[in-house]
Amino acid sequence: MHVIIDLCVVPLGGSVSVSEEIAACQRVIQASGLEHHMHAYGTNIEGPWDEVMAVVKHCHEVVHEMGAPRITTTIKLGTRTDRQQSMADKVESVEAKLRDQP
């Protein structure tokens, strides 16, 4: 099953800045080869369900290895069975509507 997720991993119990841990998680996501897009409050990832969830698990493992005793993660996800739709397709659909109406 194809899934698109919005992933936000937040380490707890360490520094106020979490950019090092987020960068480590981004390396995991990049190494996966899955389509992804980082944004200010997380990362969108798409691909086969098991591969995407394995990336989420690996992010947790890496961030714990960095010393975070706790991690809280928020995931929004969506699946479709009626047709294939990528992250880019979803964005393009809205952008087309914005172009069509002033």
Secondary structure, 3 states (H helix, E strand, C coil): CEEEEEEEEEEECCCCCCHHHHHHHHHHHHHHCCEEEEECCEEEEEEEHHHHHHHHHHHHHHHHHCCCCEEEEEEEEECCCCCCCCHHHHHHHHHHHHHHCC
